């Protein structure tokens, strides 16, 4: 199946989706995942197994091949309990893309160049077809920061942002590094959390306790400060959040 020059899709349909069909205008988000499984074959089987209760619209193999598991106009089961801005349970408004990668629990590795090239082609097509804004191209950990880590700090968000596929801050790396690990006052930490809420993260009252706050900060760092993911709110994180809003 050819969607666009250079973009070949292999049909490998899963039965894990909701009916009835949705309209094109209902698709507002693209959510990127990693499989978190060592075996690519096992990951594909899981996404197509009715007992697993999970699926995605697309699967990008290590060699760059793209499998189409669920037609776009059906709701796949990929985001689970999720939130971004005022939207909840994002499956109904999103397209899910799984990328083969063993994940943090199984020797988390860099994504292959073939995978990233394939992803860019797929994103270019989907964003144009469904008019998805670059600010609505998200990671699973963005919309479910307490539960998820994917696609993680090795995913090239900055690189993709340079081609208009997602957002990134506009601060210079050298200047930012000077602020790394510098402590913030409690007042500035509250401003940081409010900034995250404005960006889209779920900063409900329950997320303000120490454990959830650390997980939320970790998710932010995996997306926007990938060199150091420690869950600690420092001045560098604060400045990035200020710039993003």
DRENPA-3360 file (N, C-alpha, C; in nm, 2 decimals, always signed):
BEGIN
1 = XXXXXXXX = +0.09/-0.12/+0.00/+0.00/+0.00/+0.00/+0.09/+0.12/+0.00 ~ +0.07/+0.21/-0.10/+0.16/+0.33/-0.11/+0.07/+0.45/-0.08 ~ +0.11/+0.53/+0.03/+0.04/+0.65/+0.07/+0.11/+0.77/+0.00 ~ +0.23/+0.77/-0.02/+0.31/+0.88/-0.07/+0.44/+0.82/-0.13 ~ +0.50/+0.89/-0.22/+0.62/+0.84/-0.27/+0.72/+0.81/-0.16 ~ +0.77/+0.69/-0.16/+0.87/+0.65/-0.07/+0.81/+0.60/+0.06 ~ +0.68/+0.60/+0.08/+0.62/+0.55/+0.20/+0.54/+0.42/+0.17 ~ +0.59/+0.31/+0.20/+0.52/+0.18/+0.18/+0.47/+0.13/+0.31;
9 = XXXXXXXX = +0.34/+0.08/+0.31/+0.28/+0.02/+0.43/+0.25/-0.12/+0.40 ~ +0.28/-0.20/+0.50/+0.24/-0.34/+0.49/+0.12/-0.37/+0.58 ~ +0.01/-0.42/+0.53/-0.11/-0.45/+0.61/-0.08/-0.57/+0.70 ~ -0.11/-0.55/+0.83/-0.10/-0.66/+0.92/-0.20/-0.64/+1.03 ~ -0.33/-0.64/+0.99/-0.43/-0.59/+1.08/-0.46/-0.66/+1.21 ~ -0.48/-0.58/+1.31/-0.52/-0.62/+1.44/-0.67/-0.61/+1.46 ~ -0.73/-0.69/+1.55/-0.87/-0.68/+1.57/-0.90/-0.60/+1.70 ~ -0.80/-0.54/+1.76/-0.81/-0.46/+1.88/-0.84/-0.32/+1.85;
17 = XXXXXXXX = -0.97/-0.29/+1.82/-1.01/-0.15/+1.80/-1.16/-0.13/+1.83 ~ -1.20/-0.01/+1.84/-1.34/+0.03/+1.87/-1.41/+0.06/+1.74 ~ -1.54/+0.03/+1.74/-1.63/+0.08/+1.64/-1.74/+0.16/+1.70 ~ -1.80/+0.25/+1.63/-1.80/+0.27/+1.48/-1.68/+0.35/+1.44 ~ -1.67/+0.38/+1.31/-1.56/+0.46/+1.26/-1.57/+0.61/+1.31 ~ -1.46/+0.67/+1.32/-1.46/+0.82/+1.35/-1.43/+0.90/+1.22 ~ -1.46/+1.02/+1.23/-1.44/+1.11/+1.12/-1.29/+1.16/+1.12 ~ -1.24/+1.21/+1.00/-1.11/+1.26/+1.00/-1.09/+1.38/+1.09;
25 = XXXXXXXX = -1.19/+1.46/+1.11/-1.18/+1.58/+1.20/-1.17/+1.54/+1.34 ~ -1.20/+1.41/+1.38/-1.19/+1.37/+1.52/-1.04/+1.34/+1.55 ~ -0.95/+1.33/+1.45/-0.81/+1.29/+1.48/-0.73/+1.42/+1.50 ~ -0.69/+1.44/+1.62/-0.62/+1.57/+1.66/-0.48/+1.54/+1.72 ~ -0.45/+1.42/+1.75/-0.32/+1.39/+1.82/-0.25/+1.27/+1.75 ~ -0.12/+1.27/+1.76/-0.04/+1.16/+1.72/+0.05/+1.12/+1.85 ~ +0.04/+1.00/+1.89/+0.11/+0.96/+2.01/+0.21/+0.85/+1.98 ~ +0.34/+0.88/+2.02/+0.45/+0.79/+1.98/+0.49/+0.70/+2.10;
33 = XXXXXXXX = +0.51/+0.58/+2.07/+0.54/+0.48/+2.18/+0.66/+0.40/+2.14 ~ +0.73/+0.33/+2.23/+0.81/+0.22/+2.20/+0.74/+0.09/+2.25 ~ +0.78/-0.02/+2.20/+0.71/-0.15/+2.23/+0.75/-0.20/+2.37 ~ +0.88/-0.17/+2.41/+0.92/-0.22/+2.54/+0.94/-0.37/+2.55 ~ +0.96/-0.43/+2.43/+0.97/-0.58/+2.42/+1.10/-0.61/+2.34 ~ +1.17/-0.71/+2.39/+1.30/-0.75/+2.32/+1.27/-0.80/+2.18 ~ +1.17/-0.88/+2.16/+1.14/-0.94/+2.04/+1.04/-0.86/+1.95 ~ +1.08/-0.83/+1.83/+0.99/-0.75/+1.74/+0.87/-0.84/+1.70;
41 = XXXXXXXX = +0.89/-0.97/+1.68/+0.79/-1.06/+1.64/+0.68/-1.07/+1.75 ~ +0.73/-1.08/+1.87/+0.64/-1.10/+1.99/+0.56/-0.97/+2.01 ~ +0.63/-0.85/+1.99/+0.56/-0.73/+2.00/+0.44/-0.71/+1.90 ~ +0.46/-0.75/+1.78/+0.36/-0.75/+1.68/+0.25/-0.84/+1.71 ~ +0.28/-0.96/+1.75/+0.18/-1.06/+1.79/+0.09/-1.01/+1.91 ~ +0.16/-0.94/+2.00/+0.08/-0.89/+2.12/-0.02/-0.78/+2.07 ~ +0.03/-0.69/+1.98/-0.06/-0.59/+1.94/-0.18/-0.64/+1.85 ~ -0.17/-0.76/+1.81/-0.27/-0.82/+1.72/-0.35/-0.93/+1.80;
49 = XXXXXXXX = -0.31/-0.96/+1.92/-0.38/-1.06/+2.00/-0.50/-1.00/+2.08 ~ -0.61/-1.06/+2.06/-0.73/-1.00/+2.13/-0.72/-1.01/+2.28 ~ -0.65/-1.10/+2.33/-0.63/-1.12/+2.48/-0.55/-1.01/+2.54 ~ -0.46/-0.94/+2.46/-0.37/-0.84/+2.51/-0.44/-0.71/+2.54 ~ -0.55/-0.68/+2.47/-0.63/-0.56/+2.48/-0.54/-0.43/+2.45 ~ -0.44/-0.44/+2.37/-0.36/-0.33/+2.33/-0.34/-0.34/+2.17 ~ -0.32/-0.22/+2.11/-0.30/-0.21/+1.97/-0.24/-0.07/+1.94 ~ -0.21/-0.05/+1.81/-0.17/+0.08/+1.76/-0.21/+0.08/+1.61;
57 = XXXXXXXX = -0.21/+0.20/+1.56/-0.24/+0.21/+1.42/-0.12/+0.17/+1.33 ~ +0.00/+0.20/+1.38/+0.12/+0.17/+1.30/+0.23/+0.11/+1.39 ~ +0.31/+0.03/+1.32/+0.42/-0.03/+1.39/+0.55/-0.01/+1.30 ~ +0.65/+0.05/+1.35/+0.77/+0.07/+1.27/+0.88/-0.03/+1.32 ~ +0.92/-0.12/+1.23/+1.01/-0.22/+1.26/+1.16/-0.17/+1.26 ~ +1.25/-0.25/+1.31/+1.39/-0.20/+1.32/+1.45/-0.17/+1.19 ~ +1.40/-0.24/+1.08/+1.46/-0.21/+0.95/+1.38/-0.10/+0.88 ~ +1.29/-0.03/+0.95/+1.22/+0.08/+0.89/+1.09/+0.05/+0.82;
65 = XXXXXXXX = +1.06/-0.08/+0.81/+0.93/-0.12/+0.75/+0.81/-0.07/+0.84 ~ +0.71/-0.03/+0.78/+0.59/+0.02/+0.85/+0.47/-0.07/+0.84 ~ +0.42/-0.12/+0.95/+0.31/-0.21/+0.94/+0.18/-0.12/+0.97 ~ +0.08/-0.14/+0.90/-0.05/-0.08/+0.93/-0.14/-0.18/+1.00 ~ -0.16/-0.16/+1.13/-0.23/-0.26/+1.21/-0.38/-0.22/+1.23 ~ -0.41/-0.10/+1.23/-0.55/-0.05/+1.25/-0.57/+0.06/+1.15 ~ -0.68/+0.06/+1.07/-0.71/+0.18/+0.99/-0.73/+0.30/+1.07 ~ -0.68/+0.41/+1.02/-0.68/+0.54/+1.09/-0.82/+0.58/+1.15;
73 = XXXXXXXX = -0.93/+0.54/+1.08/-1.06/+0.59/+1.12/-1.12/+0.50/+1.23 ~ -1.05/+0.41/+1.28/-1.09/+0.33/+1.40/-1.00/+0.36/+1.52 ~ -1.06/+0.35/+1.63/-0.99/+0.38/+1.76/-0.91/+0.26/+1.80 ~ -0.77/+0.28/+1.81/-0.68/+0.18/+1.86/-0.67/+0.19/+2.01 ~ -0.62/+0.09/+2.07/-0.60/+0.09/+2.22/-0.46/+0.10/+2.26 ~ -0.41/+0.23/+2.25/-0.26/+0.25/+2.27/-0.23/+0.34/+2.38 ~ -0.31/+0.44/+2.41/-0.28/+0.55/+2.51/-0.33/+0.51/+2.65 ~ -0.44/+0.44/+2.66/-0.49/+0.40/+2.79/-0.54/+0.52/+2.87;
81 = XXXXXXXX = -0.53/+0.52/+3.00/-0.57/+0.63/+3.08/-0.47/+0.74/+3.06 ~ -0.52/+0.85/+3.00/-0.42/+0.96/+2.95/-0.49/+1.09/+2.96 ~ -0.41/+1.20/+2.95/-0.46/+1.33/+2.96/-0.36/+1.43/+2.90 ~ -0.42/+1.52/+2.82/-0.33/+1.63/+2.77/-0.42/+1.76/+2.76 ~ -0.38/+1.86/+2.83/-0.46/+1.98/+2.85/-0.60/+1.94/+2.91 ~ -0.71/+1.97/+2.84/-0.84/+1.93/+2.89/-0.90/+1.80/+2.83 ~ -0.81/+1.74/+2.75/-0.86/+1.61/+2.69/-0.82/+1.49/+2.77 ~ -0.91/+1.40/+2.79/-0.89/+1.27/+2.86/-0.91/+1.15/+2.77;
89 = XXXXXXXX = -0.84/+1.04/+2.81/-0.86/+0.92/+2.73/-0.84/+0.95/+2.58 ~ -0.71/+0.97/+2.54/-0.68/+1.03/+2.41/-0.69/+0.93/+2.30 ~ -0.72/+0.80/+2.33/-0.74/+0.70/+2.22/-0.84/+0.75/+2.11 ~ -0.95/+0.81/+2.16/-1.05/+0.85/+2.07/-1.02/+0.96/+1.97 ~ -0.91/+1.04/+2.01/-0.87/+1.15/+1.92/-0.73/+1.14/+1.86 ~ -0.67/+1.02/+1.87/-0.53/+1.01/+1.84/-0.50/+0.89/+1.74 ~ -0.39/+0.90/+1.68/-0.33/+0.79/+1.61/-0.21/+0.75/+1.68 ~ -0.19/+0.62/+1.71/-0.08/+0.56/+1.78/+0.02/+0.50/+1.69;
97 = XXXXXXXX = +0.15/+0.53/+1.72/+0.26/+0.47/+1.64/+0.35/+0.40/+1.74 ~ +0.37/+0.27/+1.72/+0.46/+0.19/+1.80/+0.59/+0.18/+1.73 ~ +0.70/+0.20/+1.79/+0.83/+0.18/+1.73/+0.91/+0.07/+1.81 ~ +0.96/-0.03/+1.74/+1.03/-0.14/+1.81/+1.15/-0.09/+1.88 ~ +1.15/-0.11/+2.01/+1.26/-0.08/+2.10/+1.24/-0.15/+2.23 ~ +1.34/-0.22/+2.28/+1.32/-0.30/+2.40/+1.28/-0.22/+2.53 ~ +1.31/-0.09/+2.53/+1.27/+0.00/+2.64/+1.36/-0.01/+2.76 ~ +1.32/+0.07/+2.86/+1.40/+0.09/+2.98/+1.43/-0.03/+3.06;
105 = XXXXXXXX = +1.34/-0.13/+3.05/+1.35/-0.25/+3.14/+1.43/-0.36/+3.07 ~ +1.46/-0.33/+2.94/+1.53/-0.44/+2.86/+1.64/-0.38/+2.77 ~ +1.74/-0.31/+2.83/+1.85/-0.26/+2.75/+1.80/-0.16/+2.65 ~ +1.74/-0.05/+2.70/+1.69/+0.06/+2.61/+1.80/+0.10/+2.52 ~ +1.77/+0.11/+2.39/+1.87/+0.14/+2.29/+1.83/+0.25/+2.20 ~ +1.92/+0.31/+2.12/+1.89/+0.41/+2.03/+1.80/+0.36/+1.92 ~ +1.71/+0.44/+1.87/+1.63/+0.41/+1.76/+1.71/+0.41/+1.64 ~ +1.68/+0.31/+1.55/+1.77/+0.30/+1.43/+1.74/+0.42/+1.33;
113 = XXXXXXXX = +1.84/+0.45/+1.25/+1.82/+0.56/+1.15/+1.71/+0.52/+1.06 ~ +1.69/+0.40/+1.02/+1.59/+0.36/+0.93/+1.45/+0.38/+0.99 ~ +1.44/+0.36/+1.12/+1.31/+0.38/+1.19/+1.28/+0.53/+1.19 ~ +1.37/+0.62/+1.22/+1.35/+0.76/+1.22/+1.31/+0.81/+1.08 ~ +1.38/+0.77/+0.98/+1.35/+0.81/+0.84/+1.20/+0.77/+0.81 ~ +1.17/+0.64/+0.84/+1.03/+0.60/+0.82/+0.93/+0.68/+0.90 ~ +0.96/+0.71/+1.02/+0.87/+0.78/+1.11/+0.85/+0.92/+1.05 ~ +0.95/+0.99/+1.00/+0.93/+1.12/+0.95/+0.84/+1.12/+0.83;
121 = XXXXXXXX = +0.86/+1.02/+0.74/+0.77/+1.01/+0.62/+0.62/+0.98/+0.67 ~ +0.60/+0.90/+0.77/+0.47/+0.87/+0.82/+0.41/+0.99/+0.88 ~ +0.49/+1.06/+0.97/+0.44/+1.18/+1.03/+0.40/+1.29/+0.93 ~ +0.48/+1.31/+0.83/+0.46/+1.41/+0.73/+0.32/+1.38/+0.66 ~ +0.29/+1.26/+0.63/+0.17/+1.22/+0.57/+0.05/+1.24/+0.66 ~ +0.06/+1.19/+0.78/-0.05/+1.19/+0.88/-0.08/+1.34/+0.92 ~ +0.02/+1.41/+0.95/+0.00/+1.55/+0.99/-0.07/+1.63/+0.88 ~ -0.03/+1.61/+0.76/-0.10/+1.68/+0.65/-0.24/+1.64/+0.63;
129 = XXXXXXXX = -0.26/+1.51/+0.63/-0.39/+1.45/+0.60/-0.50/+1.49/+0.70 ~ -0.46/+1.49/+0.83/-0.55/+1.51/+0.94/-0.53/+1.65/+1.01 ~ -0.44/+1.73/+0.95/-0.42/+1.87/+1.00/-0.38/+1.86/+1.15 ~ -0.30/+1.77/+1.18/-0.25/+1.76/+1.32/-0.14/+1.86/+1.35 ~ -0.16/+1.95/+1.45/-0.06/+2.05/+1.48/+0.07/+1.99/+1.54 ~ +0.18/+2.05/+1.52/+0.31/+1.99/+1.58/+0.30/+1.99/+1.73 ~ +0.23/+2.08/+1.79/+0.22/+2.07/+1.94/+0.14/+1.95/+1.99 ~ +0.07/+1.89/+1.90/-0.01/+1.77/+1.93/+0.05/+1.64/+1.89;
137 = XXXXXXXX = +0.18/+1.64/+1.86/+0.26/+1.52/+1.84/+0.33/+1.49/+1.97 ~ +0.29/+1.39/+2.04/+0.33/+1.37/+2.18/+0.39/+1.23/+2.20 ~ +0.46/+1.21/+2.31/+0.50/+1.08/+2.36/+0.41/+1.02/+2.46 ~ +0.41/+0.89/+2.47/+0.32/+0.83/+2.57/+0.34/+0.88/+2.71 ~ +0.47/+0.91/+2.74/+0.50/+0.96/+2.88/+0.45/+1.10/+2.90 ~ +0.42/+1.17/+2.79/+0.37/+1.31/+2.80/+0.22/+1.30/+2.85 ~ +0.15/+1.20/+2.80/+0.00/+1.20/+2.83/-0.03/+1.10/+2.94 ~ +0.07/+1.02/+2.98/+0.06/+0.93/+3.10/+0.19/+0.93/+3.18;
145 = XXXXXXXX = +0.23/+1.04/+3.24/+0.36/+1.05/+3.30/+0.38/+0.97/+3.42 ~ +0.28/+0.93/+3.49/+0.29/+0.85/+3.61/+0.31/+0.70/+3.57 ~ +0.26/+0.66/+3.46/+0.26/+0.52/+3.42/+0.37/+0.48/+3.32 ~ +0.41/+0.58/+3.23/+0.48/+0.54/+3.12/+0.61/+0.62/+3.10 ~ +0.71/+0.56/+3.03/+0.84/+0.62/+3.01/+0.87/+0.64/+2.86 ~ +0.79/+0.58/+2.77/+0.82/+0.58/+2.63/+0.77/+0.70/+2.56 ~ +0.83/+0.74/+2.45/+0.94/+0.67/+2.39/+1.08/+0.70/+2.45 ~ +1.09/+0.78/+2.55/+1.21/+0.79/+2.63/+1.31/+0.90/+2.58;
153 = XXXXXXXX = +1.41/+0.91/+2.66/+1.51/+1.02/+2.64/+1.60/+0.99/+2.52 ~ +1.60/+0.88/+2.46/+1.68/+0.85/+2.34/+1.60/+0.88/+2.21 ~ +1.48/+0.91/+2.23/+1.40/+0.95/+2.11/+1.43/+1.09/+2.06 ~ +1.46/+1.11/+1.93/+1.51/+1.24/+1.89/+1.41/+1.35/+1.87 ~ +1.35/+1.39/+1.97/+1.25/+1.50/+1.96/+1.31/+1.63/+1.90 ~ +1.43/+1.66/+1.95/+1.49/+1.79/+1.90/+1.51/+1.78/+1.75 ~ +1.57/+1.67/+1.70/+1.59/+1.65/+1.56/+1.46/+1.66/+1.48 ~ +1.35/+1.60/+1.53/+1.22/+1.61/+1.46/+1.17/+1.75/+1.46;
161 = XXXXXXXX = +1.19/+1.82/+1.57/+1.14/+1.96/+1.58/+1.20/+2.05/+1.47 ~ +1.32/+2.02/+1.43/+1.38/+2.10/+1.33/+1.32/+2.09/+1.19 ~ +1.24/+1.98/+1.17/+1.17/+1.96/+1.05/+1.02/+1.99/+1.07 ~ +0.98/+2.04/+1.18/+0.84/+2.08/+1.20/+0.75/+1.97/+1.25 ~ +0.80/+1.86/+1.30/+0.72/+1.75/+1.34/+0.67/+1.76/+1.49 ~ +0.73/+1.84/+1.57/+0.69/+1.86/+1.71/+0.75/+1.99/+1.76 ~ +0.72/+2.02/+1.88/+0.77/+2.14/+1.94/+0.90/+2.12/+2.02 ~ +0.98/+2.23/+2.03/+1.10/+2.23/+2.11/+1.12/+2.37/+2.16;
169 = XXXXXXXX = +1.20/+2.38/+2.26/+1.23/+2.52/+2.31/+1.34/+2.59/+2.22 ~ +1.35/+2.72/+2.24/+1.44/+2.79/+2.15/+1.56/+2.85/+2.22 ~ +1.60/+2.78/+2.33/+1.71/+2.83/+2.41/+1.84/+2.76/+2.37 ~ +1.95/+2.83/+2.38/+2.08/+2.77/+2.34/+2.13/+2.68/+2.45 ~ +2.18/+2.56/+2.40/+2.23/+2.46/+2.49/+2.34/+2.50/+2.58 ~ +2.44/+2.58/+2.53/+2.55/+2.63/+2.62/+2.50/+2.71/+2.73 ~ +2.40/+2.80/+2.70/+2.35/+2.88/+2.81/+2.27/+2.80/+2.91 ~ +2.19/+2.70/+2.86/+2.11/+2.62/+2.95/+2.20/+2.54/+3.05;
177 = XXXXXXXX = +2.31/+2.49/+3.00/+2.39/+2.40/+3.08/+2.44/+2.47/+3.20 ~ +2.46/+2.60/+3.20/+2.50/+2.68/+3.31/+2.40/+2.68/+3.43 ~ +2.27/+2.65/+3.39/+2.17/+2.65/+3.49/+2.13/+2.51/+3.54 ~ +2.20/+2.41/+3.48/+2.17/+2.27/+3.52/+2.21/+2.25/+3.67 ~ +2.12/+2.19/+3.74/+2.14/+2.15/+3.88/+2.14/+2.27/+3.98 ~ +2.11/+2.39/+3.93/+2.09/+2.50/+4.02/+1.96/+2.49/+4.09 ~ +1.96/+2.51/+4.22/+1.83/+2.49/+4.30/+1.73/+2.60/+4.27 ~ +1.61/+2.57/+4.29/+1.50/+2.67/+4.28/+1.43/+2.69/+4.41;
185 = XXXXXXXX = +1.37/+2.80/+4.43/+1.29/+2.82/+4.55/+1.16/+2.75/+4.53 ~ +1.09/+2.72/+4.64/+0.96/+2.66/+4.63/+0.86/+2.73/+4.55 ~ +0.87/+2.87/+4.55/+0.78/+2.95/+4.47/+0.81/+2.92/+4.32 ~ +0.93/+2.92/+4.28/+0.97/+2.89/+4.14/+0.93/+2.75/+4.10 ~ +0.94/+2.66/+4.19/+0.89/+2.52/+4.16/+0.74/+2.52/+4.13 ~ +0.67/+2.60/+4.20/+0.52/+2.61/+4.18/+0.50/+2.67/+4.04 ~ +0.58/+2.77/+4.00/+0.57/+2.83/+3.87/+0.60/+2.72/+3.76 ~ +0.70/+2.64/+3.79/+0.74/+2.54/+3.69/+0.62/+2.44/+3.67;
193 = XXXXXXXX = +0.56/+2.40/+3.78/+0.45/+2.31/+3.76/+0.33/+2.37/+3.69 ~ +0.31/+2.50/+3.72/+0.20/+2.57/+3.64/+0.24/+2.58/+3.50 ~ +0.37/+2.60/+3.47/+0.41/+2.60/+3.33/+0.38/+2.47/+3.26 ~ +0.41/+2.36/+3.33/+0.38/+2.23/+3.27/+0.23/+2.21/+3.24 ~ +0.15/+2.26/+3.33/+0.01/+2.26/+3.30/-0.03/+2.34/+3.18 ~ +0.03/+2.45/+3.16/+0.00/+2.53/+3.04/+0.05/+2.46/+2.91 ~ +0.16/+2.39/+2.92/+0.21/+2.32/+2.81/+0.12/+2.21/+2.77 ~ +0.06/+2.14/+2.87/-0.04/+2.04/+2.85/-0.04/+1.92/+2.95;
201 = XXXXXXXX = +0.07/+1.92/+3.03/+0.08/+1.80/+3.12/-0.03/+1.81/+3.23 ~ -0.06/+1.69/+3.28/-0.16/+1.67/+3.38/-0.10/+1.71/+3.52 ~ -0.13/+1.83/+3.56/-0.08/+1.88/+3.69/-0.19/+1.90/+3.79 ~ -0.28/+1.81/+3.79/-0.39/+1.81/+3.89/-0.33/+1.81/+4.03 ~ -0.42/+1.85/+4.13/-0.37/+1.86/+4.27/-0.30/+1.73/+4.32 ~ -0.35/+1.62/+4.27/-0.29/+1.49/+4.32/-0.14/+1.47/+4.27 ~ -0.10/+1.55/+4.17/+0.03/+1.53/+4.11/+0.13/+1.62/+4.18 ~ +0.09/+1.69/+4.29/+0.18/+1.78/+4.36/+0.25/+1.71/+4.47;
209 = XXXXXXXX = +0.22/+1.59/+4.50/+0.30/+1.52/+4.61/+0.44/+1.48/+4.55 ~ +0.53/+1.45/+4.64/+0.67/+1.43/+4.60/+0.69/+1.33/+4.50 ~ +0.63/+1.21/+4.51/+0.65/+1.10/+4.42/+0.60/+1.13/+4.28 ~ +0.47/+1.18/+4.27/+0.41/+1.21/+4.14/+0.48/+1.33/+4.08 ~ +0.52/+1.43/+4.16/+0.59/+1.54/+4.11/+0.72/+1.50/+4.04 ~ +0.79/+1.41/+4.10/+0.92/+1.36/+4.05/+0.89/+1.29/+3.91 ~ +0.79/+1.21/+3.91/+0.76/+1.13/+3.79/+0.71/+1.23/+3.67 ~ +0.64/+1.33/+3.71/+0.60/+1.43/+3.61/+0.72/+1.51/+3.56;
217 = XXXXXXXX = +0.81/+1.55/+3.65/+0.93/+1.62/+3.61/+1.02/+1.53/+3.52 ~ +1.02/+1.40/+3.56/+1.10/+1.31/+3.48/+1.04/+1.30/+3.33 ~ +0.91/+1.29/+3.32/+0.85/+1.29/+3.19/+0.89/+1.41/+3.11 ~ +0.88/+1.53/+3.17/+0.92/+1.65/+3.11/+1.07/+1.65/+3.06 ~ +1.15/+1.60/+3.15/+1.30/+1.59/+3.11/+1.32/+1.49/+3.00 ~ +1.25/+1.38/+3.00/+1.27/+1.28/+2.89/+1.23/+1.34/+2.75 ~ +1.14/+1.44/+2.76/+1.10/+1.51/+2.63/+1.19/+1.63/+2.60 ~ +1.22/+1.71/+2.70/+1.28/+1.84/+2.67/+1.42/+1.87/+2.73;
225 = XXXXXXXX = +1.47/+1.78/+2.82/+1.60/+1.79/+2.88/+1.66/+1.65/+2.89 ~ +1.70/+1.59/+2.78/+1.73/+1.45/+2.77/+1.86/+1.41/+2.82 ~ +1.95/+1.51/+2.83/+2.09/+1.48/+2.88/+2.09/+1.44/+3.03 ~ +2.00/+1.49/+3.11/+1.99/+1.45/+3.25/+1.85/+1.43/+3.29 ~ +1.81/+1.31/+3.32/+1.68/+1.27/+3.36/+1.69/+1.22/+3.50 ~ +1.66/+1.31/+3.60/+1.68/+1.28/+3.74/+1.55/+1.31/+3.82 ~ +1.45/+1.37/+3.76/+1.33/+1.40/+3.83/+1.33/+1.52/+3.92 ~ +1.45/+1.59/+3.92/+1.46/+1.70/+4.01/+1.44/+1.83/+3.93;
233 = XXXXXXXX = +1.36/+1.92/+3.99/+1.33/+2.05/+3.93/+1.45/+2.15/+3.95 ~ +1.52/+2.18/+3.85/+1.63/+2.27/+3.86/+1.60/+2.40/+3.77 ~ +1.70/+2.49/+3.78/+1.68/+2.61/+3.70/+1.67/+2.59/+3.55 ~ +1.75/+2.49/+3.50/+1.74/+2.46/+3.36/+1.60/+2.42/+3.31 ~ +1.54/+2.33/+3.39/+1.41/+2.28/+3.36/+1.31/+2.40/+3.37 ~ +1.33/+2.48/+3.47/+1.24/+2.60/+3.48/+1.25/+2.69/+3.36 ~ +1.37/+2.72/+3.31/+1.39/+2.81/+3.19/+1.33/+2.75/+3.07 ~ +1.35/+2.62/+3.05/+1.29/+2.55/+2.94/+1.14/+2.56/+2.94;
241 = XXXXX = +1.08/+2.54/+3.05/+0.93/+2.54/+3.07/+0.88/+2.69/+3.04 ~ +0.96/+2.79/+3.08/+0.92/+2.92/+3.06/+0.92/+2.95/+2.91 ~ +1.02/+2.90/+2.84/+1.04/+2.93/+2.70/+0.93/+2.86/+2.62 ~ +0.89/+2.74/+2.66/+0.79/+2.66/+2.59/+0.65/+2.72/+2.59 ~ +0.62/+2.80/+2.70/+0.49/+2.86/+2.70/+0.49/+2.99/+2.64;
% end
